[in-house]
Amino acid sequence: MKVRPFAAVRPPKNLVTEVAAPPYDVLDSEEARKMAGEKSLLHITKPEIDFDPMPEEHDPKVYAKAVENFKKWQEKGWLVRDSKPCYYIYAQTMGGRTQYGYVLCANSADYVEGRIKKHELTRKDKEDDRMKHVEIQSANIEPVFFAFKHQPELEQIIADTVKKPSEYKFTDENNFGHEFWVIDDDKLIAEITKLFTEKIDAFYIADGHHRSAAAARVGAERAKKNPNHTGEEEYNYFMAVCFPEDQLKVLDYNRVLKDLNGLTPSQVIGILGETFDVTCQGTEIYTPDELHTFSMYLEGKWYQLRARPGTYDDHDPIGVLDVTILSSRVLGPVFGIKDLRTDDRIDFVGGIRGLGELKRRVDSGEMKIAFALYPVSMKQITDIADSGNIMPPKTTWFEPKLRSGLAIHTF
């Protein structure tokens, strides 16, 4: 893989907790406005919060405000450029588990040519929005989240680096830990570049499909406008945090439905019993504990649904997925939900919120029924990406999310 170090624009050590923020897509505009302090990066990533009344986030003046704020943050010294290109190590800790990743610049050509592998489809409208943000700022304000397969020498460099004092160390509002090291030794920088180039054949997008696509499109547009384009210009690279795949944990991504498609609860249970072994688990929350086993919450009770052999294909990388089984055997035929991307009768709940959130939404009357799934594995994700297949929508939920504002790449 083609990678390079970069001179990050980042906050001084004493301001990092004031500047760093959750990623743009985990907060709505009202939540962002309530959370954002004076120096928060949210004024750059969600600049609609600076207006009253708040405009639609795609309003041209919102994009202009993002540029104004990014410039202002640098003028005020809330964001400062490193003096030389560096690599960085970023550690995240959640629930006693820590994952360590390289902060680096990946190459757009690797994305276009399929060496940066995706497992989800992108939507053009979301790509267009992210592309505009990258283009107007001439910067990747937020990183994408990649995985790479086990490589001992790269992992040893991480192990050696994190023994040294870190640049940043703090705990966020969710009690997740964040720690950040700067690698500025020229010899070590050259070794890291060589190892990624010679030993790593692919990156796998864990989170950030739209940002990756947008960055590649910006690079292609800049290349078209540059008659002296060589491929080595900074616009050919975009910022990523790359973790060894065996350190990552994928959480469940669950479904809640607004209605029963005209069926009674007993009819739902009866129809599902034709495909699944259905067992009532009572009123205590039931969590699926293996593949092809689902949890259903309906009228105050939890049920185990165990898919019977013959209802899935363990030799098909898509057919074996529990999201496929649920869609093809339950959501489509029983509830009439054919398109997860567009049907407004279904919503999705990331596993970080817990199954109690499913219970709450059904008990409140907002939703009628909930389904919890066993999470996919990193091996399933890489197998699907390697095969050129695409996962169904809303399959993976990674946590913790990358904190924005620890490093910014400009070009």
Secondary structure as GFF3:
##gff-version 3
##sequence-region A 1 411
A	DSSP	beta_strand	3	4	.	.	.	ID=ss1
A	DSSP	beta_strand	9	10	.	.	.	ID=ss2
A	DSSP	three_ten_helix	13	15	.	.	.	ID=ss3
A	DSSP	alpha_helix	16	19	.	.	.	ID=ss4
A	DSSP	three_ten_helix	24	26	.	.	.	ID=ss5
A	DSSP	alpha_helix	29	35	.	.	.	ID=ss6
A	DSSP	alpha_helix	42	45	.	.	.	ID=ss7
A	DSSP	three_ten_helix	47	50	.	.	.	ID=ss8
A	DSSP	alpha_helix	60	75	.	.	.	ID=ss9
A	DSSP	beta_strand	80	81	.	.	.	ID=ss10
A	DSSP	beta_strand	87	94	.	.	.	ID=ss11
A	DSSP	beta_strand	97	107	.	.	.	ID=ss12
A	DSSP	alpha_helix	108	112	.	.	.	ID=ss13
A	DSSP	beta_strand	116	117	.	.	.	ID=ss14
A	DSSP	alpha_helix	124	137	.	.	.	ID=ss15
A	DSSP	beta_strand	139	140	.	.	.	ID=ss16
A	DSSP	beta_strand	144	148	.	.	.	ID=ss17
A	DSSP	alpha_helix	152	161	.	.	.	ID=ss18
A	DSSP	beta_strand	168	171	.	.	.	ID=ss19
A	DSSP	beta_strand	177	183	.	.	.	ID=ss20
A	DSSP	alpha_helix	186	199	.	.	.	ID=ss21
A	DSSP	beta_strand	203	207	.	.	.	ID=ss22
A	DSSP	alpha_helix	209	225	.	.	.	ID=ss23
A	DSSP	three_ten_helix	234	236	.	.	.	ID=ss24
A	DSSP	beta_strand	237	244	.	.	.	ID=ss25
A	DSSP	three_ten_helix	245	247	.	.	.	ID=ss26
A	DSSP	beta_strand	250	251	.	.	.	ID=ss27
A	DSSP	beta_strand	253	257	.	.	.	ID=ss28
A	DSSP	alpha_helix	265	272	.	.	.	ID=ss29
A	DSSP	beta_strand	276	282	.	.	.	ID=ss30
A	DSSP	beta_strand	293	298	.	.	.	ID=ss31
A	DSSP	beta_strand	301	307	.	.	.	ID=ss32
A	DSSP	alpha_helix	322	326	.	.	.	ID=ss33
A	DSSP	pi_helix	327	331	.	.	.	ID=ss34
A	DSSP	beta_strand	346	350	.	.	.	ID=ss35
A	DSSP	three_ten_helix	351	353	.	.	.	ID=ss36
A	DSSP	alpha_helix	355	363	.	.	.	ID=ss37
A	DSSP	beta_strand	369	372	.	.	.	ID=ss38
A	DSSP	alpha_helix	378	387	.	.	.	ID=ss39
A	DSSP	beta_strand	397	398	.	.	.	ID=ss40
A	DSSP	beta_strand	409	410	.	.	.	ID=ss41
###
